Amino acid sequence: MQNVLTIFKKEFKAYFLSPVAYVYITIYLAVTNFLFFQGFFIMNQADVRSYFGLLPWIFLLFIPAITMRIWAEEKKVKTLELLLTWPLRDVEVVVGKFLASFAFLCVAILLSITVPITVAILGDPDPGPIIGGYIGAVLMGAAYLSIGLWISSLTENQIVAFIFAMAITFGMFFIGNQFVLMNLPFKHQLAPILSYVSLGNHYESIMRGVLDSRDIIYYLSVIGFFLFLNVRSLESRKWE
C-alpha cells in the first residue's frame, strides 16, 4: 500500500507541475458550461439532466487526452524500463497511476459544482438526478480512465493512444444505443448482452437517481478488467 501511495503522490503532483493540467480543466469547464447553459436558458427549466447527458461525450475527448501520455510518454523517453527495475510490483505501479489520474478527474468534476449551484439559485432542481449524475460521472470516468491507461501501455505514440482510447470508449458507450440494438442480427439474443456491456446504459440508469448495485458492480468490473490488462501488458515487456 505504501508503494501505491508513493506512485500516486508522484503522479498526481506531476499533473499540476505542468500548465497542461490547468489547460485541460479550463477547457473542460468552459465547454461543458457553455453547452449546458446555451440550452438551459432556451428550455427555461431548472433541470441538470442535460448537463450530465453531455458528460459521456465530453469524456470521450477529455479522458483519452489525460491518459494518452501516462505510459506512452514513459516509453518514449525510455523511463519505463527504469521504473520497472524499482522494487515495485507491476500492479502497484498501475494502481498508483490509475488513482492519480482518477483524483485529477475528480478535481475537474468537483469544480463543475457551480453548475448545479447556479441552477439551484435560479430554480428548484430535483437533487436525485444531481447526486446520481455526479456518482455516475465518477464511475463512468473511472471506467474510461482504465481503458485509456491500458491503451497507453500498448504504444509509445500519444496520438495513437488517444485515437484508440477514444474509439474503444465510444464503442463501449454506443454499443447499447437503441439504434444499434434494433438493427442487430439475432437481436433478441444479442440485445440483452450488448445492453448490459454498454457503458452508456448503466450511466443513464444512475443519472436518473437510481443507485442499483448491478450498475456499480458493472463499473467496478470494467475498471478491474482493464487494469488487469494493463498489468499484463507491463509484464509482457519483461519478456521482450
Secondary structure, DSSP 4 states (H G I P E B T S, - for coil): -HHHHHHHHHHHHHHHHSHHHHHHHHHHHHHHHHHHHHHHHHHT----HHHHHHHHHHHHHHHHHHHTTTTHHHHHTT-HHHHHHSS--HHHHHHHHHHHHHHHHHHHHHGGGHHHHHHHHHS---HHHHHHHHHHHHHHHHHHHHHHHHHHTT-S-HHHHHHHHHHHHHHHHHTT-HHHHHT-TTHHHHHHHHHHH-HHHHHHHHHTT---HHHHHHHHHHHHHHHHHHHHHHHHHTT-
